[in-house]
Amino acid sequence: MKIRFGKLVSRLGPLLGLLILSALLAALSPDFLTVSNLMNILNQVSLNGLVAVGMTFVILTGGIDLSVGSILALTAALLAAMLKAGIPDFLAIPATILLGLALGMASGVAISIFRLQPFIVTMAFMTIYRGATFVFTQGRPITGLGNRRIFAALGRGELGGVPWSGLVFLAGIGITAFVLARTVYGKYVYAVGGNPEAARLSGLAVRKITASVYAVSGIFAALAGIVLTSRLDSAQPLAGNGYELDAIAAVVLGGTSLSGGKGFMLGTLIGAFIIGVLNNGLNLLEVSSFYQQIVKGGVILLAVLLDRRK
């Protein structure tokens, strides 16, 4: 009975934290609970949330992916170049997603085949991809992308007052939650994260599964790059800088263990909203951006300490 209660508290803890934070900000700012502000929060959360969805797969296997921000920037730059060259958005967008898959897979292959540390490998690719972005863009934004209906809708469109970017994020959460909870592949991801040696002895293709989660991470980083490029109507060389930290914080705040094998996608949804609500609330309260960095760093440290305690 105590074990079940402990698990319940562990699962409801992030949600309770979000509710307490929201109640506090609602009391401090009358603008917080307005419909327009809530839709603004969903719009803001979508970018970090998409990156965090892919990061969840990686962390569930006990890995880490520091390259997601750079993948976002590089895929966004290449998408912008394709659109500027006249390639239709219904072709450029899938090509961008496939590119994200390939960039993520490169990290996964290096980690699984050569058995290198995920932190070092993804940090190296983070630098490589960021450098490639600067080389490709020559350090300048890519603008003049044209008015493409599908592309424009992803970052700037709405459906019944709800931003399309938020709907894309929520759809990603729903699909991946089903994959992790109801498919064989999801069970394999948990098994590899829980005990990779036992998974190998059970006949699982541990290396392939490990490589695949980095490909998933790359896909969602590219999706975030598409949404951001649409929102800004341009591709910025510094896009995605620091997104990896926010994504890791969202995943850990949502209850996914950094040691792997434990966590769930709905927790990542809650963790992303905790980060988003915190940022929004601090802006509404006109807290200096310098202090916001300190608060965000404290939240990340708290998330790691809670994970360690569990």
C-alpha positions as CSV (number, residue, x, y, z in Angstrom):
1,M,0.0,0.0,0.0
2,K,2.8,2.4,0.9
3,I,4.6,1.5,-2.4
4,R,1.4,2.3,-4.4
5,F,1.0,5.6,-2.5
6,G,4.6,6.5,-3.2
7,K,4.1,5.8,-6.9
8,L,1.0,7.9,-7.0
9,V,2.7,10.8,-5.3
10,S,5.6,10.5,-7.7
11,R,3.3,10.6,-10.7
12,L,1.0,13.4,-9.4
13,G,3.9,15.5,-8.0
14,P,4.7,17.3,-11.3
15,L,1.0,18.0,-11.8
16,L,0.6,19.4,-8.3
17,G,3.6,21.5,-8.8
18,L,2.1,23.0,-12.0
19,L,-1.2,23.7,-10.3
20,I,0.5,25.4,-7.3
21,L,2.7,27.5,-9.6
22,S,-0.3,28.5,-11.7
23,A,-2.4,29.4,-8.7
24,L,0.4,31.5,-7.3
25,L,0.9,33.4,-10.6
26,A,-2.9,33.8,-11.0
27,A,-3.0,35.5,-7.6
28,L,0.0,37.8,-8.4
29,S,-1.2,38.7,-11.9
30,P,-4.8,39.2,-13.1
31,D,-3.7,38.7,-16.7
32,F,-2.4,35.2,-16.2
33,L,-5.7,33.3,-16.5
34,T,-7.0,35.2,-19.5
35,V,-7.8,33.1,-22.6
36,S,-5.3,35.1,-24.7
37,N,-2.5,34.5,-22.2
38,L,-3.2,30.8,-21.9
39,M,-3.1,30.5,-25.7
40,N,0.1,32.4,-25.6
41,I,1.5,30.0,-23.1
42,L,0.6,27.0,-25.3
43,N,2.2,28.7,-28.3
44,Q,5.4,29.4,-26.3
45,V,5.5,25.9,-24.8
46,S,5.2,24.2,-28.2
47,L,8.8,24.8,-29.2
48,N,10.4,23.5,-26.0
49,G,7.7,20.8,-25.8
50,L,8.5,19.4,-29.2
51,V,12.2,19.2,-28.4
52,A,11.4,17.7,-25.0
53,V,9.2,14.9,-26.6
54,G,12.2,13.6,-28.5
55,M,14.5,14.1,-25.5
56,T,12.2,11.9,-23.4
57,F,13.0,8.9,-25.6
58,V,16.7,9.5,-25.2
59,I,16.6,10.0,-21.4
60,L,14.4,6.9,-21.0
61,T,17.3,4.8,-22.4
62,G,19.7,6.5,-19.9
63,G,21.2,8.8,-22.6
64,I,21.3,12.6,-23.2
65,D,21.2,14.7,-26.3
66,L,22.9,18.0,-26.3
67,S,22.7,18.5,-30.1
68,V,19.0,19.2,-30.4
69,G,19.3,23.0,-30.4
70,S,21.9,22.8,-33.2
71,I,19.8,20.3,-35.1
72,L,16.9,22.7,-34.9
73,A,19.1,25.6,-36.2
74,L,20.6,23.6,-39.1
75,T,17.3,22.0,-40.3
76,A,15.6,25.4,-40.0
77,A,18.3,27.0,-42.2
78,L,18.0,24.3,-44.8
79,L,14.2,24.5,-44.8
80,A,14.4,28.3,-45.3
81,A,16.9,27.8,-48.2
82,M,14.6,25.2,-49.9
83,L,11.6,27.5,-49.6
84,K,13.5,30.5,-50.9
85,A,14.6,28.4,-53.8
86,G,11.0,27.8,-54.7
87,I,10.5,24.2,-53.5
88,P,6.9,23.7,-52.4
89,D,6.3,23.6,-48.6
90,F,4.6,20.2,-48.8
91,L,7.9,18.8,-50.1
92,A,10.3,20.9,-48.1
93,I,8.7,20.1,-44.7
94,P,9.0,16.3,-45.0
95,A,12.5,16.7,-46.3
96,T,13.4,18.8,-43.3
97,I,12.0,16.1,-41.0
98,L,14.0,13.4,-42.7
99,L,17.1,15.5,-42.3
100,G,16.5,15.8,-38.6
101,L,16.1,12.0,-38.5
102,A,19.5,11.6,-40.2
103,L,21.3,14.2,-38.0
104,G,19.9,12.5,-34.9
105,M,20.8,9.1,-36.2
106,A,24.4,10.1,-36.6
107,S,24.7,10.6,-32.9
108,G,22.9,7.4,-32.2
109,V,25.2,5.4,-34.5
110,A,28.3,6.9,-32.9
111,I,27.0,6.1,-29.4
112,S,25.7,2.6,-30.1
113,I,28.3,1.2,-32.6
114,F,31.4,2.8,-31.1
115,R,30.1,2.7,-27.5
116,L,31.0,6.3,-26.8
117,Q,29.5,8.4,-24.0
118,P,26.3,10.2,-25.1
119,F,27.3,13.4,-23.4
120,I,30.6,13.7,-25.3
121,V,29.1,12.5,-28.7
122,T,26.1,14.9,-28.6
123,M,28.3,17.8,-27.4
124,A,30.6,17.2,-30.4
125,F,27.7,17.1,-32.8
126,M,26.2,20.1,-31.1
127,T,29.3,22.0,-32.1
128,I,29.6,20.5,-35.6
129,Y,26.0,21.3,-36.5
130,R,26.1,24.8,-35.1
131,G,29.3,25.4,-37.1
132,A,27.7,24.0,-40.2
133,T,24.7,26.3,-39.7
134,F,27.0,29.4,-39.6
135,V,28.9,28.2,-42.6
136,F,25.6,27.5,-44.6
137,T,24.0,30.9,-43.6
138,Q,27.3,32.8,-43.5
139,G,26.2,34.0,-40.1
140,R,23.2,35.9,-41.6
141,P,19.4,35.2,-41.3
142,I,17.6,33.7,-44.3
143,T,14.6,35.7,-45.1
144,G,12.1,36.2,-48.0
145,L,10.5,32.7,-47.7
146,G,7.3,33.6,-49.4
147,N,3.7,33.1,-48.3
148,R,3.2,29.3,-48.2
149,R,-0.1,28.2,-46.7
150,I,1.0,25.0,-44.9
151,F,4.3,26.5,-43.7
152,A,2.8,29.7,-42.5
153,A,0.0,27.9,-40.6
154,L,2.4,25.8,-38.5
155,G,3.9,28.8,-36.7
156,R,1.4,31.6,-37.1
157,G,-2.0,30.0,-37.8
158,E,-4.8,29.2,-35.5
159,L,-7.7,26.7,-35.4
160,G,-10.7,28.0,-33.4
161,G,-8.4,30.4,-31.5
162,V,-5.9,27.6,-30.7
163,P,-2.4,28.0,-32.3
164,W,-1.5,25.3,-34.8
165,S,1.9,25.0,-33.1
166,G,0.3,24.0,-29.9
167,L,-1.9,21.4,-31.7
168,V,1.2,20.0,-33.3
169,F,2.9,19.7,-29.9
170,L,-0.2,18.1,-28.3
171,A,-0.5,15.6,-31.2
172,G,3.2,14.7,-30.8
173,I,2.6,14.1,-27.1
174,G,-0.5,11.9,-27.8
175,I,1.2,9.8,-30.5
176,T,4.4,9.3,-28.6
177,A,2.6,8.5,-25.3
178,F,0.7,5.8,-27.2
179,V,4.0,4.4,-28.7
180,L,5.7,4.3,-25.3
181,A,2.7,2.8,-23.4
182,R,1.1,0.5,-26.0
183,T,3.7,-0.7,-28.5
184,V,6.4,-3.3,-28.4
185,Y,9.0,-0.6,-29.4
186,G,8.0,1.4,-26.3
187,K,8.5,-1.6,-24.0
188,Y,11.9,-2.1,-25.6
189,V,12.9,1.5,-24.9
190,Y,12.0,1.1,-21.2
191,A,13.8,-2.2,-21.1
192,V,17.1,-0.8,-22.5
193,G,16.9,2.1,-20.1
194,G,16.2,-0.1,-17.1
195,N,18.9,-2.6,-17.7
196,P,20.7,-2.7,-21.0
197,E,22.6,-5.9,-20.2
198,A,19.5,-7.8,-19.2
199,A,17.8,-6.4,-22.4
200,R,20.7,-7.7,-24.5
201,L,20.6,-11.1,-22.8
202,S,16.9,-11.2,-23.5
203,G,17.6,-10.9,-27.2
204,L,16.8,-7.3,-27.8
205,A,18.8,-5.3,-30.4
206,V,20.1,-2.8,-27.8
207,R,22.3,-1.0,-30.3
208,K,19.5,-0.5,-32.8
209,I,17.1,0.7,-30.2
210,T,19.7,3.1,-28.7
211,A,20.4,4.6,-32.2
212,S,16.7,4.9,-32.9
213,V,15.9,7.1,-30.0
214,Y,18.4,9.7,-31.1
215,A,16.7,9.6,-34.6
216,V,13.4,10.3,-32.8
217,S,15.0,13.2,-31.0
218,G,16.3,14.6,-34.3
219,I,12.8,14.3,-35.8
220,F,11.2,16.4,-33.1
221,A,14.1,18.9,-33.1
222,A,13.5,19.4,-36.8
223,L,9.7,19.8,-36.2
224,A,10.5,22.5,-33.6
225,G,12.8,24.1,-36.2
226,I,10.0,24.2,-38.8
227,V,7.6,25.8,-36.3
228,L,10.1,28.4,-35.2
229,T,11.1,29.3,-38.8
230,S,7.4,29.7,-39.7
231,R,6.8,31.9,-36.6
232,L,9.7,34.2,-37.4
233,D,9.3,33.9,-41.2
234,S,13.1,33.5,-41.3
235,A,15.9,31.2,-40.2
236,Q,18.3,32.5,-37.6
237,P,21.8,31.0,-37.2
238,L,21.5,31.2,-33.4
239,A,18.1,29.6,-33.4
240,G,17.6,26.9,-30.7
241,N,20.6,28.1,-28.6
242,G,20.0,26.7,-25.1
243,Y,16.9,24.7,-26.0
244,E,18.6,21.4,-24.9
245,L,18.7,22.6,-21.3
246,D,15.1,23.6,-21.3
247,A,14.1,20.3,-22.9
248,I,16.1,18.3,-20.3
249,A,14.6,20.3,-17.5
250,A,11.0,19.7,-18.8
251,V,11.6,15.9,-19.1
252,V,13.1,15.6,-15.6
253,L,10.5,17.9,-14.0
254,G,7.9,15.7,-15.6
255,G,9.2,12.7,-13.6
256,T,11.5,10.9,-16.1
257,S,14.6,9.6,-14.4
258,L,18.0,10.6,-15.8
259,S,19.2,7.1,-15.1
260,G,16.7,5.7,-17.6
261,G,13.9,3.2,-17.5
262,K,11.4,5.3,-15.6
263,G,9.1,8.1,-16.9
264,F,6.1,8.8,-19.1
265,M,5.2,11.2,-21.9
266,L,2.4,13.0,-20.1
267,G,4.9,13.9,-17.4
268,T,6.9,15.6,-20.1
269,L,3.8,17.5,-21.1
270,I,3.4,18.8,-17.5
271,G,7.2,19.5,-17.3
272,A,7.1,21.6,-20.5
273,F,4.1,23.6,-19.1
274,I,5.9,24.2,-15.8
275,I,8.8,25.8,-17.7
276,G,6.4,27.7,-20.0
277,V,4.2,28.9,-17.2
278,L,7.2,30.0,-15.1
279,N,8.6,32.0,-18.1
280,N,5.3,33.5,-18.8
281,G,4.6,34.4,-15.2
282,L,8.0,36.0,-14.7
283,N,7.4,38.1,-17.9
284,L,4.0,39.2,-16.6
285,L,5.5,40.2,-13.3
286,E,8.2,42.2,-15.2
287,V,11.0,40.3,-13.7
288,S,14.4,41.1,-15.3
289,S,15.6,38.5,-17.8
290,F,18.8,38.3,-15.8
291,Y,16.9,37.1,-12.7
292,Q,14.8,34.8,-14.9
293,Q,18.0,32.9,-15.8
294,I,18.8,32.5,-12.2
295,V,15.3,31.2,-11.4
296,K,15.4,28.8,-14.4
297,G,18.8,27.4,-13.3
298,G,17.4,26.9,-9.8
299,V,14.4,25.0,-11.2
300,I,16.7,22.7,-13.3
301,L,18.9,22.0,-10.2
302,L,15.7,21.3,-8.2
303,A,14.6,18.8,-10.9
304,V,17.9,17.0,-10.8
305,L,17.8,16.8,-6.9
306,L,14.3,15.4,-7.0
307,D,15.3,12.8,-9.6
308,R,18.3,11.9,-7.4
309,R,16.0,11.6,-4.3
310,K,13.7,9.3,-6.2
